[in-house]
Amino acid sequence: MRLFVLGATGRTGSALVAQGLARGHEVTTFGRSAFVGKAKSLRIVVGDPMHANDLAAVLPGNDVVLSALGTRGIGATSVLADGVHATIEAMRCAGVRRLVIVSSSLLDSNIAWFPRFVGRTFLRHHVHDQRAMEKQVTESDLDWTVLRAPRFNNGAFTGRYIVSAESEQTETSGVPMSREDVACMMLDTAERGNHVKQIVRICGARL
Ligand SMILES: NC(=O)c1ccc[n+]([C@@H]2O[C@H](COP(=O)([O-])OP(=O)(O)OC[C@H]3O[C@@H](n4cnc5c(N)ncnc54)[C@H](OP(=O)(O)O)[C@@H]3O)[C@@H](O)[C@H]2O)c1
């Protein structure tokens, strides 16, 4: 497949690129700073993910957009909302329909009291931006999948994770997962073509 990765210079994004290449896909990275890496099937493009025209110029021919854009810090931000606005417009122009994008379990209605508290206080700006991003994605006519992820850690790749419906409260809900496993889940979703037009919850699998 031809994968178009946003946020490739980030921690989840770089795992996506490495695993995508290892699975034999062609990977294009697109970001304001150049992804550092070299491989025959890797194309590195520098551009502004907030600008639809920049994106639309390089998107044609790709099968799926995988977005791991994000911001650090806890201040007000609209990176996710602005980024997805440009992405959706560019995908429509370029005729690319499949979008797999990371969101957060903090948006779930049935999370435990502590993450709910964190989402309403310290991380409220993130949650606001993630909600605005999800709204645009779910109202679009693309073949989208939103992955609501729990807290990330820098653990190793296991290839194991649990997927559940947005409304479902599973025994393992909220178990943190490594960015490597988030990347694995995104690639599995892209390859299998499943969870189309669905918001799904993902979490780590207890070993
Ligand atoms: N951390 C958690 O526990 C957690 C839990 C659930 C969901 N998430 C979500 O998962 C996603 C990925 O997280 P991560 O930790 O892998 O992210 P990260 O390492 O901070 O990477 C963020 C990426 O977004 C890009 N970016 C940030 N601001 C930008 C801007 N203004 N314009 C263009 N590009 C910009 C960065 O590019 P540069 O290299 O150019 O800065 C980088 O490639 C985020 O959306 C996050 O909210 C995180």
The ligand as an ORCA input file, in Angstrom:
! r2SCAN-3c Opt
* xyz 0 1
  N       0.597     11.036     25.000
  C      -0.451     10.301     25.303
  O      -0.520      9.651     26.364
  C      -1.602     10.249     24.323
  C      -2.716      9.490     24.636
  C      -3.762      9.396     23.696
  C      -3.664     10.078     22.488
  N      -2.558     10.839     22.223
  C      -2.496     11.541     20.924
  O      -1.626     10.825     20.032
  C      -1.092     11.725     19.046
  C       0.398     11.456     18.830
  O       1.102     11.606     20.059
  P       2.708     11.597     20.091
  O       3.097     11.590     21.530
  O       3.247     10.531     19.174
  O       3.016     13.038     19.435
  P       4.402     13.834     19.299
  O       5.560     12.923     19.532
  O       4.321     15.079     20.111
  O       4.407     14.233     17.729
  C       3.568     15.232     17.243
  C       3.760     15.402     15.734
  O       2.910     16.483     15.306
  C       3.698     17.464     14.624
  N       3.234     18.825     14.911
  C       3.001     19.364     16.143
  N       2.615     20.650     16.012
  C       2.610     20.924     14.681
  C       2.293     22.093     13.904
  N       1.894     23.234     14.472
  N       2.395     22.024     12.569
  C       2.784     20.857     11.974
  N       3.108     19.725     12.626
  C       3.013     19.754     13.974
  C       5.114     17.278     15.145
  O       5.992     17.796     14.163
  P       7.397     18.541     14.535
  O       8.396     17.426     14.706
  O       7.643     19.403     13.371
  O       7.138     19.289     15.840
  C       5.183     15.757     15.310
  O       5.484     15.150     14.075
  C      -1.454     13.134     19.561
  O      -2.547     13.619     18.819
  C      -1.857     12.900     21.001
  O      -2.805     13.854     21.442
  C      -1.538     10.912     23.094
*
